Amino acid sequence: MSQVVHGRAPPEIGAAADQRNTGAVRCHFHSKKGLLDAVFAHRMEPASMLRQQMLTEFDRAGRGADPRAWCRR
């Protein structure tokens, strides 16, 4: 995706995504930045949930204050 987005206009991004409506990026995301923000949020949500779950497990095990334990899991 980064090869497609860098230096490209939103209509080009839509065309590269096989969208017939080359204005789809602007219509749905309002800008290239809006598209990138949406992709970032989509990817970060599961990672943040997993991170929170792991930190909760460390706290329950009494290892929440030890960053070295986070690496050993």
Order of alpha helices (4+ residues) and beta strands (2+ residues): alpha-alpha-alpha-alpha-alpha
